[in-house]
Amino acid sequence: MRRRLLAIALAGVLLTGLTTAQATGRDSDVTRAFQTTNRSTAWSLVERVPLKFPTYHPQGFALVGDLIFLSSVEVLEAPVKYPAPVGGYDRTPGKGIGHVFVLDRRGNLKKDIRLGEGTAYHPGGVDFDGRDVWVPVAEYRPNSRAVVYTVDPKTYRVTERFRVQDHVGGVVRDRTTGQVHGVSWGSRTLYNWTSAGKQLGKAPNESHLLDYQDCDYVSRGKQLCGGVTGLAGPDNTSYNLGGLALLDLRTNRILHEIPFPHFSPTTNHNATRNPVALETTKDKLRLYTAPDDGEDNGGTELQIYEAPLK
């Protein structure tokens, strides 16, 4: 009970801090710290926390007080590409289970919340709006469908918010407008809806550098996204270019962007391949990552990087 009360209290502090930043017309500490980073920023891997439960394929992080909400997809039957499109789809739907894991920052599992329905079993990037955790769950194929849910971080109550006729790979709630912003498969299309699901906008992503995997709201109408782009190398090798980007939610314009050339010491996956979340301490910008899947050698770790504040 004491830990639960602490989590709720800290969540309130987080919301108060962001609300104050908006009221005073200044960006959050995370936004301002990220905008000072560049290709030469000295990031250090400072902590590796093993997750002590099956994690499957992690997707998104939301930091809520001393708790972390981690979305993940458990694939029971992988989708298979068709020789030619069938009914507008390029692959079978496959089968799976969508999870939102609630864990503490030492990697201990507190709750496993299952989300989705039928062929919609793939949770994407998640966001905490100060009250609820927003989670899209889509079919595991492009140009499909998704259900957007919220999870109450105090009671774990799940509420369906709206449905979308496309694969939604991540959502963010803008606290200045109340709108929900989302990305399609590979983040090639950027959407925004009312909180009840009325579509307000749809635009192509003008950036082709990264496929956004997970985004978080960072105050004053901005989101901070992490992702990767798969590139072909010589001799049939491949390479994941990773990076982080700050976007204006009103215009979808990139305000600041950096590559992130750091890799998991266990698998060599790029650090920003799966979920990401940033926060600040007294003198550091801290990045939470989980680049490895549960089935990888060694399983999933929270891998935490820090860079000095300028």
N, C-alpha and C positions, 0 to 999 in steps of 0.2 A: 504493500500500500504506500509506503514511504517513497519508493522508487517511482510509482505511478504518479503521485502528487508532484514529485520533482519534475517529471517529464511534462506534465500539464503546465506547471509554473514556468518552466523554461520556454515552452512553446509560446506562452503569453508574453514573455520578455522579447522573444524573437519578433512576434507580430507587432508589439509596441515599438520596437526599434525601427522596423521598416516603415510603420505608419508615421513615426516622427520624422524620418528621412524624407518621406513624401511631403509632409506638411511644411517642412522647412525649405523645400525646393532643392534639396541636394541629393546626390546619388548615395546609394548604400556603400558601406565600407568595402564590400566585395567588388562592386562595380568600379570604384575608384582605384582599388588595389590592382584589379585585373588590367585596367587601362594603362598601368605603368609597366606591364610586362612586355617583353619582346623576345626575339629569337635568342638573345644572349642571357635571358634570365636563368639564374642558377637554381634550378629545382633539385631537391634532394629527396630520395626515398627514405623517410624517417621511421616508418613503422609498417609491419606486415602482421595482420591479425587474421589467423585462420578462422573460417566460418565452420562451426561445428555441427553442420546439418547438410543434407543434400540441397544443393542450390540450383542444379540444372543449368539453364542458360540465362544469367542475369541480364536485366534490361535497364532499369531506372532506379535512381536514389531520390529520396526525399528526407531531409534532416528535420526531425521534429523533437526539439529539446535534446535529451540524451538518448533518444531512440532514432533508428534508421528504418525507413520503409523501403524495402527492396522488391521490385517486381521481377518476375522470372517466368520463363516458359519451360514446362516439362513436355518434351516431345515424345509421344508414344509411338507414332507412326509418321515418319518424315514425309513431307510433300514430295511428289515425283513430277518432274517436267513432262508435259505432253509432247509428242512429236510435232503436233500443230495445235494451236489454241482450240479449246473446247468451251463453248458457251461464254466466250470472252475471257477465259482464264488460261494462263500459260502452264498451270500445274494443278495437281490434285490438292485438296485441302489438308490432307493429313489428319492426324489426331493428336490431342494433347490436353494438358491441364494448365490453366493460368494460376499463378501464385502471387500473392503479396506477402512477403515475409517481414515480420516486425522483429527487430533485433536490437540489442544494446551495442554500445561502441566497443565492447570486448568480444563481439561476435556470437553472443549467446542468443538463441532463438526464443522469442517470447510468444509469437503467434504465427500461424500459417493460415492466411485468408485466401480462399479459392474464389476466382472470378471467371466469368465467361459463360458461354452457352454454345452447345453444339460445335460447329466448325470454327467458331470464334473463341480461340483459346490462347492467343498470343498477346500478353500484356506488353505495353511499350514504356516509353519514358514517362515518369510521373512528376507531380509537382504538389507542394503543400502551399495552400493559399492563406494560411493563418488560422483556418478553421477545419478544412477537410483536405485529404489527399486525393488528387484527381488521377485516375488511371484509365487509359484506353485499353480495350481488349479487342484484337482484330483477328481476322483470318490470316493464316501464315502464307499469304500470297498477295501480289499487287492487285490493284483495281478490284478490291473485294468489299468488305464491310467491317464495321467496328461498332462496339458499344462502349460508351464513355460512362464510367462510374465515379462516385466519390466514396471514400472510406473515412468514417469518423475516427480520428486517432485516439479518442478516449474510450469509446465503446466498441470500436471495430465494426460498427453497423455499416452495411453496404447499401448504397442507393444508386439505382440506374438513373442517369441524367438525360442522355439522349443517344440517338443512333446516327451513324454516318454511312453513306453508300460509297465507301472507299476504305482502303487500309489506312488506319491512323497509327503512326508509329510513336507518337509522343504528344503530350499536351502540356500547356502552361496556362495558368489563370492570371490575367492582368488585374492587379489589385486597384489600379486607377480607374478602369472602365468596367470591370466585372466580366469582360469578355474572355472566352476560352480560345486559345490559339493552338493549332496542331500542325503536324507534318505528315505527309503521305509516305508511302514506301520509298526508302532512300531519300526522304525529305525533298523530293523534287517538286512537290506542290505544298504551298503554305496556305493554311485555312484560318479563318476566325469565325466563331459562332457566339451567339448569346449563351448564357449559362443554361438555357432551356433547349439549345440546339438549333436555333434558327441561323442558317448560314448568312454571314455578313460579307464575307470576302473569300476569294480564291485566287491565288497568284502563283506563277512559276517562281521557283527559287532561283534568283539571279546568280547565286554563288554555286560554282561547280567544284569547289575544292574539297568539301567535306559532305558526307552523308551524316546528318545529325542523328545520334543515337539516344541522347537524353538531354533535356533542357530544364532549367529552373528559372523562376522569376527572380529578378534582382533589383526591384524597385524602379519607380518612375517610368513605367512602360517599357521595360527592357527585359530580355531573356539572355541567359548565358548557356550556350550549348557546347557539348563535346561530341566528337565523332571521329570517323575514319573514312578513308577512301582506299579501296583495294587497287593496287597497281601491279601490272605485270613486269617481272624482272627478267634478266637473261636466263637462258637454259631452263625454261619452264618453271622458274621460281616466281614467287609473288611477294608483295610487300604492302603492308598497311601504313599509310601516311596518317598520323593522328594529329588532332588539333582542337583548339577551343575558340569559340566565336561569340562575341557580344552583339546582339541584334536589337534594333528599335522595333517594337511590336506594332507601331502605327504605320511604318513605312517598309518594314522588312529589310531595311538597310543595315549592312554590317558596319558597326561602329569601331570594332577592334577585333583583330584576329591574329592568332599565333599558331605555329606548328608545335607539337608536343612530341619530341623525339625520344621518348622514354618507353621502355618495354618491360613486361613482367619478367622478373628473373627466373620464373619457373617455366614459362612456355614461350617467351618471346612475342606474345601478343602485345600490340601497342596498348599503352596504359588507358587510352581514351576509347577503346574498342567497345566497351559495354557501358555501365552506368558511371556517371560523374556527378560530383557535388562539390561546391566550394564554400568556404567560410573563412573568416579572419580571426586570428588571435591577437594578442597585444602587439606582436612584432612580426607576424608571419601571415602569408596567404596560404591557406591549406586546401589541398585538392584530394578528395576521396575518390578512389577508383576501385573497380573489381573486374579486371580484364579477362580473367580465366573462368571457364565453365566448371561445373561440378564434376564433369567426367574427365577433365584434363588432368594431367599428371600433377598430383599434389592438391587438386581441387581448388576451390575459390578462396581467395584471401581479400580482405580489405587492404589495399596498398595505398598508403597515405604519403603524399608528397608535400613539401613545404618550400616556399620561396620567401626571402626577406622582403618586408614592406619597405617601400622607398619613401 
